[in-house]
Amino acid sequence: MAARLVLVGALVLGLSGVIPAWLMWSLVLGAAVVALADFLLTLWLRQRTSVPAGPEALIGRTAVARTPLDPDGFVVIDGERWQARIETGHADEGEQVAVVGSDGLCLQVRRA
């Protein structure tokens, strides 16, 4: 944002004759370099940070069994219904389970 203001200010002052042309072009070039660097840095940072989505984002969360898990069934997390498979044993309807992994769209859970 600041680079754009410097760019506009330099153009206005340079074209109106308040500052010499060499100074105007130096400011314009400097502002353009800063704006380009800011843009490239933003792109690089967005590519480096990934937001987990889907079943991977649910690992570590607690779910509630909506059907008995013996070993397959359904759980609910934040109002969303997910297919789940319990690692060992079984879980009754209404029991809390912890999400420990995923296999495609099926959550791997264990008793909480």
C-alpha positions, 0 to 999 in steps of 0.5 A: 500500500505504501509503495503505491502511495509513493508511486502516485506521489512521485508521479504527481510531483514529477509531472507537475515539475515540483521535483526533478525528473530523475528523482521522480523516476528513481522513486517510481522505480523504487516503489515498483521494486518494493511492490513487486517484492511484496507481491512475490513474498505474499505468493511464496508465503501462501504456497508454504502454508497449507490449511488442513482440510477434510478428514486430516483436519479432524485428527485429534478431535473428539466425535460422538458415535451416532451408531454403534461402532463394531467396528464400522459405524458413523460419528458426528463432529461439529454437526457433520456425519462421518463414516468411522472405524474403531481400532479395537473393541466397540463403542456404543451409540452416544459414546465419545471417541477420539479421531486418530487417523483417516483412510480416505473419507473413513475416520479411524477412531478409538474410545476417548 
